[in-house]
Amino acid sequence: MRPRDTLTESQEERLLQIRLACPDITRARDLARAFADLVRHQRGYLLPQWIRQAEQDAPKPMSGFAGFLRRDLDAVTAGLNGRASFELLRTRILTQP
């Protein structure tokens, strides 16, 4: 998840080898970066699209996370848009059955 410009040449090469050997890692990384962007820039309106992508072609743990977010989409979207505090969002997600 580190920015590419902070990697050494050998780290960059190793990362490429891993990505070629395991496409799931590449897809999970891409979705994780997209989700981090949603959070960082408060783009909750893009969350349903992100969830659809993750549910369709992400590795199982990430598609499960997307399904979990879908169950309380309004609260998660409000948290990402800044209309609810992160602490409230965290509490609601952690107390879900």
FIPAKE-841331 format. One record per atom (N, C-alpha, C): x, y, z; residue in three letters. Coordinates in Angstrom, 1 decimal, padded with zeros to 4 digits, m for minus. Each point is the difference from the previous one (the first is absolute). Layout:
// residues N
     px     py     pz res
      X      Y      Z ala
...
END
This chain:
// residues 97
     px     py     pz res
  000.8 m001.2  000.0 met
 m000.8  001.2  000.0 met
  000.9  001.3  000.0 met
  001.2 m000.2  000.2 arg
  000.9  001.2 m000.1 arg
  000.0  000.6 m001.4 arg
  000.2  001.3 m000.1 pro
  000.2  000.6 m001.3 pro
  001.1 m000.6 m000.7 pro
 m000.2 m000.2 m001.3 arg
  001.1 m000.7 m000.8 arg
  001.3  000.8  000.0 arg
  000.0  001.3  000.1 asp
  001.2  000.7 m000.1 asp
  000.9 m000.2  001.3 asp
 m000.6 m000.7  001.0 thr
  000.8 m000.2  001.2 thr
  000.6 m001.4  000.0 thr
 m000.2 m000.8 m001.0 leu
  000.5 m001.3 m000.1 leu
  001.4  000.0 m000.7 leu
  000.8 m000.9  000.5 thr
  001.3 m000.2 m000.6 thr
 m000.2 m000.8 m001.3 thr
  001.0  000.0 m000.9 glu
 m000.1 m000.8 m001.2 glu
 m000.3 m001.4  000.2 glu
  000.7 m000.6  001.0 ser
 m000.2 m001.4  000.3 ser
 m001.4 m000.3  000.6 ser
 m000.5  000.9  000.8 gln
 m001.4 m000.1  000.5 gln
 m001.0  000.1 m001.1 gln
  000.2  000.9 m001.0 glu
 m000.9  000.2 m001.1 glu
  000.0 m001.3 m000.9 glu
  001.2 m000.6 m000.2 glu
  000.1 m001.2 m000.8 glu
 m000.7 m001.2  000.7 glu
  000.2 m000.1  001.3 arg
 m000.7 m001.1  000.8 arg
 m001.5  000.2  000.0 arg
 m000.5  001.2  000.1 leu
 m001.4  000.3  000.0 leu
 m000.6 m000.4 m001.4 leu
  000.7  000.3 m001.0 leu
 m000.5 m000.4 m001.4 leu
 m000.1 m001.5 m000.1 leu
  001.0 m000.7  000.6 gln
  000.0 m001.5 m000.1 gln
 m001.2 m000.5  000.8 gln
 m000.3  000.5  001.2 ile
 m001.1 m000.4  000.8 ile
 m001.3  000.3 m000.7 ile
 m000.1  001.2 m000.6 arg
 m001.3  000.3 m000.7 arg
 m000.2 m000.9 m001.2 arg
  001.0 m000.4 m000.7 leu
 m000.1 m000.9 m001.1 leu
 m000.4 m001.4  000.4 leu
  000.5 m000.4  001.1 ala
 m000.2 m001.3  000.5 ala
 m001.4 m000.2  000.7 ala
 m000.5  001.1  000.5 cys
 m001.3  000.0  000.7 cys
 m000.9  001.2 m000.3 cys
 m000.8 m000.1 m001.0 pro
 m000.8  001.1 m000.4 pro
 m001.0  000.5  001.1 pro
 m000.4 m000.9  000.9 asp
 m000.8  000.4  001.1 asp
  000.6  001.0  000.9 asp
  001.3 m000.1  000.1 ile
  000.7  001.1  000.8 ile
 m000.1  001.3 m000.7 ile
  000.2  000.0 m001.3 thr
 m000.1  001.3 m000.7 thr
 m001.4  000.5  000.1 thr
 m001.0 m000.8 m000.2 arg
 m001.4  000.5  000.1 arg
 m000.3  000.5  001.4 arg
  000.4 m000.7  001.0 ala
 m000.2  000.4  001.4 ala
  000.7  001.4  000.3 ala
  001.2  000.1 m000.5 arg
  000.7  001.2  000.2 arg
 m000.7  001.2 m000.7 arg
 m000.5 m000.2 m001.2 asp
 m000.6  001.0 m000.8 asp
 m001.3  000.5  000.8 asp
 m000.8 m001.0  000.5 leu
 m001.2  000.3  000.7 leu
  000.3  000.7  001.3 leu
  001.0 m000.4  000.7 ala
  000.4  000.6  001.3 ala
  000.4  001.5 m000.3 ala
  000.7  000.2 m001.0 arg
  000.4  001.4 m000.3 arg
 m001.2  000.8 m000.4 arg
 m000.9 m000.5 m000.7 ala
 m001.2  000.7 m000.4 ala
 m000.9  000.3  001.2 ala
  000.0 m001.0  001.0 phe
 m000.8  000.3  001.2 phe
  000.7  001.0  000.8 phe
  001.3  000.0  000.1 ala
  000.7  001.0  000.8 ala
 m000.2  001.4 m000.6 ala
 m000.1  000.1 m001.3 asp
 m000.3  001.2 m000.7 asp
 m001.4  000.5  000.4 asp
 m001.0 m000.9  000.0 leu
 m001.3  000.4  000.4 leu
  000.0  000.6  001.4 leu
  000.7 m000.6  000.9 val
  000.1  000.4  001.4 val
  000.7  001.4  000.1 val
  001.2  000.0 m000.6 arg
  000.8  001.2  000.1 arg
 m000.6  001.2 m000.6 arg
 m000.8 m000.1 m001.1 his
 m000.6  001.1 m000.6 his
 m001.5  000.1  000.2 his
 m000.5 m000.7  000.9 gln
 m001.4  000.0  000.4 gln
 m000.9 m000.1 m001.2 gln
  000.2 m001.1 m000.8 arg
 m000.8 m000.2 m001.2 arg
 m001.0 m001.2  000.2 arg
 m000.8  000.2  001.0 gly
 m001.0 m001.1  000.3 gly
 m000.9 m000.3 m001.1 gly
 m000.3  001.0 m000.9 tyr
 m000.9 m000.3 m001.1 tyr
  000.5 m001.0 m001.0 tyr
  001.3 m000.3  000.1 leu
  000.6 m001.1 m000.8 leu
  000.0 m001.3  000.6 leu
 m000.4 m000.1  001.3 leu
  000.1 m001.3  000.7 leu
 m000.9 m001.1 m000.6 leu
 m001.2  000.3 m000.5 pro
 m000.8 m001.1 m000.6 pro
  000.8 m000.6 m001.2 pro
  000.6  000.8 m000.8 gln
  000.8 m000.5 m001.1 gln
  001.2 m000.8  000.4 gln
  000.6  000.4  001.1 trp
  001.2 m000.7  000.5 trp
 m000.5 m001.4  000.5 trp
 m001.1  000.0  000.7 ile
 m000.6 m001.2  000.6 ile
 m000.3 m001.0 m001.2 ile
 m000.6  000.5 m001.0 arg
 m000.3 m000.9 m001.2 arg
  001.2 m000.6 m000.5 arg
  001.0  000.8 m000.2 gln
  001.3 m000.5 m000.6 gln
  000.6 m001.1  000.9 gln
  000.0  000.3  001.3 ala
  000.6 m000.9  001.0 ala
 m000.8 m001.3  000.0 ala
 m001.3  000.1  000.0 glu
 m000.8 m001.2  000.1 glu
  000.1 m000.9 m001.3 glu
  000.3  000.6 m001.1 gln
  000.1 m000.7 m001.2 gln
  001.3 m000.7 m000.3 gln
  001.1  000.7  000.3 asp
  001.2 m000.7 m000.4 asp
  001.2  000.2  001.0 asp
 m000.3  000.2  001.3 ala
  001.0  000.1  000.9 ala
  000.3 m001.3  000.7 ala
  001.2 m000.2  000.6 pro
  000.2 m001.2  000.8 pro
 m001.1 m000.1  001.1 pro
 m000.2 m001.2  000.4 lys
 m001.1 m000.3  001.0 lys
  000.0  000.9  001.2 lys
  001.1  000.2  000.7 pro
 m000.1  000.9  001.2 pro
 m000.4  001.4 m000.3 pro
  000.4  000.6 m001.2 met
 m000.4  001.3 m000.3 met
 m001.4  000.1 m000.5 met
 m000.5 m001.0 m000.7 ser
 m001.4  000.0 m000.4 ser
 m000.9 m000.2  001.2 ser
  000.5 m000.7  001.0 gly
 m000.8 m000.1  001.3 gly
 m000.1  001.3  000.7 gly
  001.1  000.7  000.0 phe
  000.0  001.4  000.6 phe
 m000.9  000.9 m000.8 phe
 m000.1 m000.1 m001.3 ala
 m000.9  000.8 m000.8 ala
 m001.4 m000.3  000.4 ala
 m000.3 m001.3  000.1 gly
 m001.4 m000.4  000.4 gly
 m000.4  000.5  001.4 gly
  001.0  000.0  000.9 phe
 m000.2  000.6  001.3 phe
 m000.3  001.5  000.0 phe
  000.7  000.7 m000.9 leu
 m000.3  001.4 m000.1 leu
 m001.4  000.3 m000.6 leu
 m000.4 m000.9 m000.9 arg
 m001.3  000.2 m000.7 arg
 m001.1 m000.1  001.0 arg
  000.2 m000.9  001.1 arg
 m001.1 m000.2  000.9 arg
 m000.4  001.3  000.8 arg
  001.0  000.9  000.1 asp
 m000.3  001.3  000.7 asp
  000.5  001.1 m000.9 asp
 m000.4  000.0 m001.2 leu
  000.5  000.9 m001.0 leu
 m000.2  001.5  000.4 leu
 m001.2  000.3  000.5 asp
 m000.3  001.4  000.3 asp
  001.0  000.5  001.1 asp
  000.2 m000.8  001.0 ala
  000.9  000.5  001.1 ala
  001.4  000.1 m000.5 ala
  000.5 m001.0 m000.8 val
  001.3  000.1 m000.5 val
  000.2  001.2 m001.0 val
 m001.0  000.2 m000.8 thr
  000.1  001.1 m001.0 thr
  000.0  001.3  000.8 thr
 m000.8  000.1  001.0 ala
  000.0  001.3  000.9 ala
  001.3  000.2  000.6 ala
  000.6 m001.1  000.5 gly
  001.4  000.1  000.6 gly
  001.0  000.5 m001.0 gly
 m000.1 m000.6 m001.2 leu
  001.0  000.4 m001.1 leu
 m000.2  001.4 m000.4 leu
 m001.2  000.5  000.0 asn
 m000.3  001.4 m000.4 asn
  000.2  001.0  001.1 asn
  000.3 m000.5  001.2 gly
  000.2  001.0  001.1 gly
 m001.2  000.4  000.7 gly
 m001.2 m000.6 m000.3 arg
 m001.2  000.3  000.7 arg
 m000.1 m000.7  001.3 arg
  000.8 m001.0  000.2 ala
  000.1 m000.7  001.3 ala
  001.4 m000.1  000.4 ala
  000.3  000.0  001.2 ser
  001.4 m000.2  000.5 ser
  000.5 m001.4 m000.3 ser
  001.3 m000.1 m000.2 phe
  000.6 m001.3 m000.2 phe
 m000.3 m000.9  001.2 phe
  000.0  000.6  001.2 glu
 m000.2 m000.8  001.2 glu
 m001.4 m000.6  000.0 glu
 m001.0  000.8 m000.4 leu
 m001.4 m000.5 m000.1 leu
  000.0 m001.2 m001.0 leu
  000.6  000.2 m001.2 leu
  000.0 m001.0 m001.0 leu
  000.7 m001.3  000.5 leu
  001.1  000.2  000.6 arg
  000.7 m001.1  000.6 arg
 m000.8 m000.8  001.0 arg
 m000.7  000.7  000.9 thr
 m000.9 m000.6  001.0 thr
 m001.1 m000.8 m000.7 thr
 m000.6  000.6 m001.0 arg
 m001.2 m000.6 m000.7 arg
  000.5 m001.3 m000.7 arg
  001.2  000.0 m000.6 ile
  000.5 m001.1 m000.7 ile
  000.4 m001.1  001.0 ile
  000.6  000.3  001.0 leu
  000.5 m001.0  001.0 leu
 m001.1 m000.6  000.8 leu
 m001.2  000.7  000.1 thr
 m001.1 m000.6  000.8 thr
 m001.0 m000.7 m000.9 thr
  000.3 m000.1 m001.3 gln
 m000.9 m000.8 m000.9 gln
  000.1 m001.5  000.3 gln
 m001.2 m000.7  000.0 pro
  000.1 m001.4  000.2 pro
  000.6 m000.8 m001.1 pro
END
